[in-house]
Amino acid sequence: MATGVCRSDWHGWRGHDSDIVEHGLPFTPGHELSGIVVELGEGTTNFAVGDRVAVPFILSCGACRQCSRGRSTVCESQAQPGFTVHGSMAQFVALPRADRNLCKLPPEVTYIAAAALGCRTTTAFRAVVQRGDVRAGDVVVVWGCGGLGLSAVMVAVAQGARVIAVDTSGPACEKARELGAFACVDATGKGGELGETGSLLAAQQAAAQVVAITPDGVGADVAFDCAGFASTSEGACWSVRRAGRVVQVGLPIGGRDTVVPMARVANQELEIVGSHGLAADDMPRVLAMVASGKLRPQDLIEREVDLEEGARAIAAMDDGSPLGMTMVTSFE
């Protein structure tokens, strides 16, 4: 059994999530989880006590208009552990709609690896494979190499893409290279630094560097904004070729606006798409890639802690998120 500590948990703790604010305290965070079934709710027939399971962080209803159209990631009445219902930073967690949303773990996949899929790797998978439609030979650029961005690098490399990473952190760039990125652009420059107070000039400078190092010098096929800053969303738009695709997967918070150069979008027929989570129906595909070793989300784990230390890890994100993942593996 395991649960990851995610930046989103910190946002919830800090009051940035309206669902948690509406629910009120006390509230249990945690949405990157795997575990073992110890009790079945009424009507649950697809699972048995003792089953090892993984859980997507979007628990869809299966009945709304979006679910009926195969778009359960935007379910109109979705539940989310750690946000709309109590989460996984506890010894036990009750999950609604289990028959529809839980997924049995292959024997080769450990609890830790399954929890490491979390919202990062599963979100990255949908963004890269389904919304970005990345294929072998594509050139992609990932803006922001935190947990989500590094997962996007990993998934894109697994798809056979050539990946350029953009970040302001040397260690993040180094990790992106370890995961298979062929180049990394340091997004600090004369125009300032990317980030929450980052400069749009710095983003344009970084985008120009990205374009220059693409194999044909005309930009990436697909760009992913995995940070959600104004600078990274604009930089992503400037770093793709004509008729390129930009996938917005990083979430802006606190009413923070992003910037989209709409003249460029129109004149060069760019596609801008959003991406959110992963449908439960697609979890087996991702787990099969983990079982085969094609994806190794566990390589992003920095440390394993107990539940008490996990709570402290959330608070410590006041000083920024660690590069590696913190995983709670002891719940006593």
N, C-alpha and C positions, 0 to 999 in steps of 0.2 A: 504494500500500500504506500502511496506517495502523493504529494501535492506540491506543485511549484509555487514559488513566490514571484509574483509578476508586478510590473509597474502599475498595471491596472488596479491591483489591490491597494497600492499606495494612493492612487487617485480616489478610490472609494473611501479610504480611511480619512483622506483630507477633505471629503465632502464635495468632490468634483462630480460625483455620479448622482443624477437626480433620482434614480430608482432606490438607491440606498437611503438617500435623504428622506424620500417619501415613506420608506419602510420604517425608519426610525431605529433607535438603539434599544437593546443590544442587537448586534448583527454579526454574523460569522462570515469572514471573507474566504476566498479560495475558489478557483475555477479551473485549475490545471490538475486533473486528478485521475488516478486509477485506484482500483481496490478490489475487494472481494465481497460478493453478495452474502449478507448474513441474515436478511429477512426480506420477505416478499410482501408487497402491498396488494390490496384487493384487485383482482383482475389481471395481475401480471402473470403471463403464461410462457413467455419466451426465454425466461431465465430461471435458474435454480440456485438454491443456497450452495455456496462454494464456488460459483462461477467467478472467474477472474475477468474484470471488465475495464474498459476505458470509457470515458464520457466526453462528448463534445460540449463546449461551453454554451452552445445554443440548443435548447431543448424545444423542438418545434411541436406544434399541436397536431399537424397532419390533416386538419380539417378546413383551414382558412383558404382564401383564394390563392395566396402565394404558394402555400404548401401543395395545393392541388395542381399548380403549374410547375412543380419541381423546384421552387425557389424557397426552400425551407429556411435558408439563412436569413431571409427577411420575413419570416413568419410573423403574422399580424398579432399573435398572442403568445409569443415565445417566452420561455422562462430561462433564466441564466443563473446557475449556481454562483453564489458570491455577489450577486447584484440584485436580482429580483427575488431569490429564495436563498436561505442560508447555505453557505458554501462548505468547502472541504477542509478548512483548517480546523479540524475537529476529529475525534476518534471515529465518529459515525456521521454520515450525511444521508439525508432522505432526498431522493431524486424523483420528481414527478415524471410521468410519461415514459417510464423505463422501457417498456416493450418497444417503443418507437425509437428511442434515442441511445440506449446503451449498446456497446459493441463488445463481444467476447474477444479476449486477447489470444492471439496465437501462442503456442507453448514457447516459441523462441523469444518472445517479447517480454521483458521484465516489467515489473510495476514502475520502476524508475524511468525506463525508456518510454513507456506509455504516457506517464505523467509529463515527461519532458516534451512530448508532442504538444501538450498544453494548448494554449491559444496561439502560441507562436508558430510552431511548425505547421499545424493544421491551417491556420490563417494564411501563412505563407504559401502553403500548397494550393489553396483555392486561388489566391492572388496570382500565382505564377502559372499554374497549369490550366486553370479553368477560366479565369477572367483575363489573364495576360496572354493565354494561348501560346506560351513559349514552347518552341520546338528545337530540336537538335540543329545547331548551326546558327541560331539567332544570337544577336549581340544584345545583351540587356545591361542596364545600369540600375544599381540599388542605391538610393539616397537614404542614408542613415543606417548605421550598422550596429544598432543595439540588438536585443534578443530577437525581435521580429526581422530586422534587416539581415542579420546573419543567417537566420533560418531561410529567408528568401534566397540568399546566396547559395545555401546548401541545396535547396530544391531546384533552383535554376541550373546548377552544375549537374545535378542528377538527371535533368532533362536534356543534357548535352549542349546547353547554351554556353556562350563565352560571356563572362560576367566582369563588369567593372563596378567597383564599390566606391562610394563617396562618403567620407566622414571627416571629422576634425580630430579624431583620436587616433594616435599612432597604434596603440594596442588593438583597437577595433579594426583598423586597416590590416594589421598583421594577421589577426584572426581570420579576416575575410580571405586573405591570400591562402592561409592554411586550409580553408574550406574549398578552395579552387578558383577564386577570382584571379584573372590574369593581370589585372591592374587595379590600383587603388588611387583615387584622387584625394589629396589633402585639401579640404575645403576651407582652409584658412588662407586669407590673402589680403591684399592691400585694401580691399573693399570692406573688410571686417571679418566676422566669423559667423558661420551658420549656427542656428540654434534658436532658442526661444526669443532672444533679442537680436537674432542674426540679421545680417545685411543682405539685401537683395542683390547688391552689386557683387558680393562674394559668391552668391549662387550663380550669377551669370558668368563670372570668371571660372568657376568650377565646371559649369556646363560646357564652356568653350574648351576646357581641357578634355572633358569626356569626348566631345565630338572629334577633337584632334587625334585621339588615340583609338577611335574605332577603326576597324580594319580598312574601311573605304573612305574614312574621313567625313562622312555625312551624318553621323549620329547613330544612336542605338535604335534597334527595332522596337524595344519596349523599355519603359522606365517605370520604376516603382518608388513612390514616396512612402517610406516606412517610418517617417518621423512625424509628419503632420505639422511642420512649421511652414510659415509663409514662404520662407527662403527655399525650403526643400520642394514644396509643391511647384513653385515657379521654376526652380532649377530643373526639375524633372521634365517640364514642358519644353525647355530650351535644349535639352540634351538628346531628344529623339529626332530621327530623320523625318522627312516629309511622309505623311500618311502613317506616322508612328503611333504607338499606343502608350498612354500614361495610365497607370493603375494607382489610384489613391487608396492606400491601405492603412497608413498611419492616421490616427484619429486626433484632430485638433481638439483642444480642451478649453474650458472656461470661456467660451464665446470668442476664442481667438480666430480671426479671419485668415484665410489663405488667399493667395494671389494666383490668378490664372490669366496668362496673356492671351485673351480671347482673339485678338487680331491674328496671332500666329496659329491658334487652333483652327480658325476659319480658313485662312489663306493656305495653310498646308494640310488641311483636312486631317488634323490629329483626332484620335479617339481618346476620350477621357472616361474611364469607368471606375466605379467604386467596387470595393471588395470587403466582405465582412464574414469572418468565421468560416466554418466548413459544415456541410450537411452531414448528418449522422450516416446517411446512406453511402457516403464517400469515405468514411473512416476505415472500412476494411481494406480499401486500396492503399491507404497510407500505411496502415499497420503491416500489410504485406511487404511494402518497401522497407520498413524497419526490420522485419523478420529476415529479409534477404540480405540486409546490410547495405542496401542502396541508399537509405537514409539513416543517419546516426544522430538523432537529436540528443542522445545522452552525452555526446562529445561537447555539448555546450554547458554541461553541468560543472559548476565551480566548486560547490561544497554541499554536503548533506548535513542537516541539522534536525534538532527536535522541535516540537511544536512551540515551546516557549521562545527558542531562539528564532524561529520563523516569524513570530510576532515582532521581535526586535528588528529583524531584517526589513520588515515593511517600514517601520519608523525610520530606519537608517537611510531610506531612499530620499529623505529630506536633503541629503548631501549628494544625490545623484544615484543612478542605477549602476550596479556592478556590471562588468562586461559579461561574466558568466552567470549561469542560473543557480539560484539557491533552491534546494529541494528538501522539503520536510519528509523524513522517512521514519520518524519515531513519534508516536502519538500517545504515549503513556503519560 
